Amino acid sequence: MKHGMLGLLTGVLLAVAPAMAHHSFAAEYDAKKTVALKGIVTKVEWLNPHVYIFIDVTDAKGEIVNWAIEIGPPNTLGRTGWNRNTMKVGDEVSVEGYLARDGNKQANAHIVSMGGKKLYEAAPSSQDN
């Protein structure tokens, strides 16, 4: 009986975890606070429900600050031609997006460009995710 309850609890937690991981744009980001960043990619994470890129950006004080940039879901990016090799560590990227409400160095990307070419542009409705 003990193992049955543990299995049931584990199943419930696994089922709920993806739902908990997905969030509302408005809960995490402020559409009125925009940011434009240019930096070097340090990491790319293909995760559900969204892909994250991490970039080193030189701030106004000349210090390097690592930013987490949330972009679209992996399946959406795949349908637009992205794959795990589209963006690599060391690439220079530009990002226009919306700042995290909690003040962390995190943004939700509206536009991601590399080498002057727009690689990603979020649809206006994506701010409702």
matplotlib code that plots the C-alpha trace (Angstrom):
import matplotlib.pyplot as plt

x = [0.0, 2.9, 4.4, 1.0, 0.5, 4.1, 3.5, 0.2, 1.8, 4.7, 2.3, 0.3, 3.4, 4.7, 1.4, 1.2, 4.8, 4.5, 1.4, 3.1, 6.2, 4.1, 3.2, 1.3, 3.4, 1.7, 2.6, 6.3, 7.0, 6.0, 4.9, 5.4, 9.1, 11.1, 14.8, 17.2, 20.3, 23.3, 25.6, 27.4, 25.5, 26.8, 24.2, 21.1, 18.5, 15.8, 13.2, 9.5, 7.5, 10.1, 13.6, 16.0, 19.2, 21.7, 23.8, 26.6, 25.9, 28.2, 26.3, 26.7, 29.4, 31.4, 30.6, 29.5, 26.1, 24.5, 20.9, 18.3, 16.2, 12.9, 11.9, 9.3, 8.4, 10.7, 8.0, 7.2, 10.8, 11.3, 8.4, 10.1, 13.3, 15.2, 17.1, 19.6, 22.4, 20.7, 22.3, 25.6, 27.7, 29.9, 27.4, 26.6, 22.9, 20.6, 17.4, 14.4, 12.0, 10.2, 11.8, 11.0, 8.7, 10.9, 13.9, 16.1, 18.3, 15.6, 13.6, 10.9, 12.1, 10.0, 12.7, 16.0, 18.5, 21.9, 24.2, 21.6, 19.1, 15.9, 15.8, 12.7, 9.8, 7.0, 3.5, 1.6, -0.6, 2.5, 2.6, -0.6, 1.3]
y = [0.0, 2.3, 1.9, 2.4, 5.8, 6.8, 5.9, 7.7, 10.8, 10.7, 10.4, 13.4, 15.5, 14.6, 15.4, 18.8, 19.9, 20.9, 23.0, 24.7, 25.5, 27.3, 30.9, 33.9, 36.5, 39.2, 37.4, 37.3, 40.2, 43.9, 44.8, 48.5, 48.0, 47.2, 46.5, 46.3, 44.1, 43.1, 40.4, 37.1, 33.8, 31.8, 29.0, 27.8, 25.6, 23.9, 23.3, 23.1, 25.2, 27.8, 28.0, 30.1, 31.8, 33.3, 36.2, 38.3, 42.0, 44.8, 47.2, 51.0, 50.5, 48.3, 45.2, 42.0, 40.8, 37.5, 37.8, 35.0, 35.5, 33.5, 32.9, 30.8, 27.1, 24.5, 23.2, 26.8, 27.6, 24.3, 25.1, 28.4, 26.7, 26.8, 23.8, 23.3, 24.6, 27.9, 29.8, 28.7, 29.7, 32.6, 34.1, 37.8, 38.5, 41.5, 41.1, 43.4, 42.4, 42.9, 43.0, 40.6, 42.0, 40.8, 42.9, 39.9, 40.1, 38.3, 39.3, 37.8, 38.3, 40.1, 40.1, 38.2, 39.1, 37.8, 39.3, 41.9, 39.1, 38.7, 35.1, 35.4, 37.7, 37.0, 37.4, 40.1, 37.4, 35.7, 38.2, 36.5, 33.1]
z = [0.0, 0.8, -2.6, -4.3, -2.7, -3.5, -7.1, -7.2, -5.7, -8.1, -11.1, -9.9, -9.4, -12.9, -14.5, -12.7, -13.2, -16.9, -16.1, -13.2, -15.4, -18.0, -17.0, -18.1, -19.9, -17.8, -14.6, -15.3, -17.8, -18.0, -21.6, -20.7, -19.9, -23.0, -23.3, -26.2, -25.6, -27.7, -26.4, -26.9, -26.5, -23.5, -23.5, -25.4, -23.6, -25.7, -23.0, -22.9, -22.7, -24.0, -25.4, -23.4, -24.6, -22.2, -23.3, -21.8, -22.2, -21.2, -19.0, -18.7, -16.0, -18.4, -16.4, -18.1, -17.0, -18.1, -19.2, -19.6, -22.7, -23.1, -26.7, -28.4, -27.8, -29.4, -31.7, -33.0, -33.5, -35.4, -37.7, -38.5, -39.5, -36.2, -34.9, -32.1, -34.3, -35.4, -32.5, -30.9, -27.9, -29.1, -31.6, -31.2, -31.0, -30.6, -28.6, -28.2, -25.5, -22.3, -18.8, -16.0, -13.3, -10.5, -11.6, -12.6, -15.7, -17.7, -20.7, -23.0, -26.6, -29.1, -31.8, -31.9, -34.6, -35.6, -38.2, -39.1, -39.9, -37.9, -36.6, -34.4, -34.1, -31.6, -32.8, -30.8, -29.1, -27.7, -24.9, -23.6, -23.1]

ax = plt.figure().add_subplot(projection="3d")
ax.plot(x, y, z, "-o")
ax.set_aspect("equal")
plt.show()
